[in-house]
Amino acid sequence: MSRQLHQRPAGERPSFSGCSAVIAGRVSGSSASFRAGVKSTAAFGSRSLFSLGGGRRLALCAAAGRGGAYALGHCSGTGGRLGGFVGTVFGSAGLGPACPSVCPPGGIPQVTVNKSLLAPLHVELDPEIQKVRAQEREQIKALNNKFASFIDKVRFLEQQNQVLETKWNLLQQLDLNNCRKNLESIYEGYISNLRKQLETQTGDRVRLDSELRSMQDLVEDYKKRYEVEINRRTAAENEFVVLKKDVDAAYMNKVELQAKVDSLTDEIKFFKCLYEGEIAQMQSHISDTSVILSMDNNRDLNLDSIIDEVRAQYEEIALKSKTEAEALYQTKIQELQVTAGQQGDDLKLTKAEISELNRLIQRIRSEIGNVKKQVGSMK
């Protein structure tokens, strides 16, 4: 900011002026001038200059003289990128002899100047001015866009208003009686169509409700059957476990009985060999005895009957032992065969039951799969 002061003598229309200028920012400047004289006009003015951004300026001018006029003016304006200028000047009045002179008869007295006011002012620019100015520009752009959209909206609404006015005029020109008759027929047809649709929808609703109830009953039936099959499957599995335990026990009994049969067979063979050895030993002993007896034939003793009797006794004893051994052997073999046959029959029955249970399990699984598929398709 800078200020200048000038002083002139009274005869040369002394004046006082001050001016200031700011190039950038939102700071306003002012200038003032004053002139006074005996037969001249006196004026005081103020000016401001603003080059960037939105600002204002104010000018005030005044002039007075003994035979002159007094004027007061006020000007304000804004200048910027999108600004405008508006100025008003108002008030002017002439004061004649009735108004006393501003200056004394001897002229303007000497003006004293305060030198402290002549010292230059050190005004530093704010570093935030550029940011503020950029923000102001963006705000001005946004406002400009809003203003343009508002203008477009106003134009569109005006067009809509014109269209509605045209429609209203056309509707006023139409014959209402014919329109009502036409509308009544149209609405009656539309109402009849809606009634037909309502009847159709009602019938469909009843049919769908019956289908829904039947499907719900079918689902409940399948659920019950599924639960029954699950229970049957559980019972079959439990029975299968029990039968498997019985089969295992029967197999173990069969193994034990087979071991007993083998041991008895070995024992019978042993006894048979033993009895055969004893019989051979007895026969050899009898043959030796007969030889000895034959050697004693020279005697007059009748030993043939004795030998025959002893032989008969031994043969009877051997035959009896053999018969008893064979009977015992046959009895044991028959018992073992009967036991093995019973175990074999039980094993066959168990195998048949296991196969039957396997077939039943397969059938139940297939039925469960079918039920699951039907339930999935119904869902």
TAUR-V939973 format. One line per field, one symbol per residue. ss: DSSP state (H for helix, E for strand, L for the rest). psi: psi as a letter, one per 30 degrees, with the letter a starting at -180 (. if undefined). burial: + if it has 24 or more other C-alpha atoms within 12 Angstrom, else -. A space follows every 50 residues. Layout:
BEGIN
ss=???
psi=???
burial=???
END
This chain:
BEGIN
ss=LLLLLLLLLLLLLLEEEELLLELLLLLLLLLEEEELLLLLLLLEEELLLE LLLLLLEEEEEEELLLLLLEEEEEEEELLLLLLLLLLLLLLEELLLLLLL LLLLLLLLLLLLLLHHHHLLLLLLLLLLHHHHHHHHHHHHHHHHHHHHHH HHHHHHHHHHHHHHHHHHHHHHHLLHHHHHHHHHHHHHHHHHHHHHHHHH HHHHHHHHHHHHHHHHHHHHHHHHHHHHHHHHHHHHHHHHHHHHHHHHHH HHHHHHHHHHHHHHHHHHHHHHHHHHHHHHHHHHHHHHHHHHHHHHHHLL LLLHHHHHHHHHHHHHHHHHHHHHHHHHHHHHHHHHHHHHHHHHHHHHHH HHHHHHHHHHHHHHHHHHHHHHHHHHHHL
psi=kkkkkkkllefgiklklkllkkelagklllkkkkkklegllkkklklkkk ekljallkkkkkkklegalkkkkkkklkkaegaakkkkkljkkkkaffkl keklegaklkkkkjffffkkkjjkkkfgeeeeeeeeeeeeeeeeeeeeee eeeeeeeeeeeeeeeeeeeeeffljeeeeeeeeeeeeeeeeeeeeeeeee eeeeeeeeeeeeeeeeeeeeeeeeeeeeeeeeeeeeeeeeeeeeeeeeee eeeeeeeeeeeeeeeeeeeeeeeeeeeeeeeeeeeeeeeeeeeefgfflg kifeeeeeeeeeeeeeeeeeeeeeeeeeeeeeeeeeeeeeeeeeeeeeee eeeeeeeeeeeeeeeeeeeeeeeeeeee.
burial=+-+-+-+--+--++++++++++-+++++++++++++++++++++++++++ ++++++++++++++++++++++++++++++-------------------- +++----+------------------------------------------ -------------------------------------------------- ---------------------+---+--+---+--+---+--+---+--+ +--+--+---+--+---+---+--+---+------+-------------- ------+---+------+---+--+---+--++--+--++--+--++--+ ---+--+---+--+---+--+--------
END
